[in-house]
Amino acid sequence: MTKIHTMDLKDQAKRLRSALQASGKPVSHAQALELVAKQNGYRDWNTASAMAPDTQPAPFTVGSAISGTYLGKPFTGQIKGVAKSGDLYRITAVFDEPVDVVQFESFSNYRRQVTALLDKTGVTPQKTSDGTPHMQLSA
């Protein structure tokens, strides 16, 4: 069985679904995925997606050095944990120096470790009230 990437299988399913629709035999996206999996020698789509390699390596790895801003404050640190969560990555970052997460001058709250959801470019979809991403990694 030839290893084919998950994204290639999904593209095949889209083309198959479109062709069947055009010929008057519509199928659901799930049915197209199942058919493509069987065409490529897999028992079902779950097996195919588990066994087929991803085309893109994970953009974040445990132990990687990182830098950027957290709540508008610069930081350097290291990735302690990574988990894929849909199209986002849940990372746990440990800062080299604690970051003050409070904007007020009258008091402080320092964080040494945070968990954030990042897109593949290293930016959180969540933003502060002024529109700044909660975390943004430097390139």
N, C-alpha and C positions, 0 to 999 in steps of 0.2 A: 504494500500500500504506500503510495507516494504521499509524503507529508506536504500538505497544502495549508497555507496560512488561513486563519479564521476570517480575516477581511476578504480574502479571495473567495471563500465559500459564501460569505454574505453577498458579495457582488454577483456570484453565480445565481444565487437564489433570487435576487432582484431581477436579473435578466430573464430567468426562467418564468418568474411570476408575470413579468411584462409580456413575454411571448405567449404564455397560456391565455392571458387576458385578451390579447389581440386575436387569438384563434377562437375566442368564445368559450373557453374553458377556465374561468377564473378560479384561482386558489388563494387561500390566505397566505400571509407572510410565513406563518408557522409551518403550514403545509409545504411551502416552497423550501424552507430550511430543511425539513425532514427529507424531502425528495433529493436535494443536493447532497445531503449527508449519505444517503444510501447509494447514490451514483458514485460517490468517492470511496465506497467500501466500509463506511461506518454503520453501526447498528441503528443509530438515531442521531438527532442533532446534539443532544447533550453529550454524547460520546465524542462526536466530531469536535465540538468546541472545547472539550476538555483535553483532547489529544493533539489538536492542531496548534502549532506554535502561533503566538501573537506576532504580528508584523512589526510592532513597535516595542522596543524594550521599555521598561518602566523608567520614567524620567527621574525618579528619586530612589536612592538606595540607602539602606541602613549603614551608618558610619560615615556617610558623605559629609564633608565640610560645606556649610552654607553661610550665606550672608544676605542681608536685605533690610527690610523695615518691618517692624511689628507695631501696629497701632501708631504709625508715623515715627517710631523711634528706631534708629539703626541698631543692628545686631550682627554678631557672628556666632556661629555655633555648629552643631552637628545633629544629623538626623538619628534619632534613637529608635523610631518605629515607622513603618509604612504599611498601609493597607489600601487596596483599591476599593472605591465606593462609587459604583456607577462610572460616570465619566470623570470623577474626581479622585484625588488621592488624599487619604487621611494620614498626615504626618505628625509625629511627635518630635519636636525640636527642643534640644537642650542648649541654652545660650551660654556662651563663654563667660559673659558678665550679665548679672540680672538686669532686666529691662523694667523701667518704671512705666506701668500701664495706665497711670492716672495723669490727666492733663492739668489738674489744679496745682498751684504752687503751695497751697496750705497743707497738703499731705501727699504721701506717696504709697504705692503698692507695687513692690518689685516681684517679677516673675522670673524664675530660672528655667522653667520648662512649660511649654504650651503645646496643645494639639490643635491643628487647623486643617480644614479642607482646602486643597489647592487644585487648580486646573493644571493641565500638562505644561503650562508656561510658568508655573510657580506663583500664581496670583489667586487669592481667595475671592470667590464671588461675593462674599459678605463685605460690606463697606461700613465705615463709620458714618456719622451724621453729616460730615463734610465731603463724603464721597471717596475717601481714601480706603483702599483695600485693607482689611485687617492685617494681612501678611502679604508681602511681596518680596520674592527672592530676587537677588541680583543675578545677572547672566554670568 
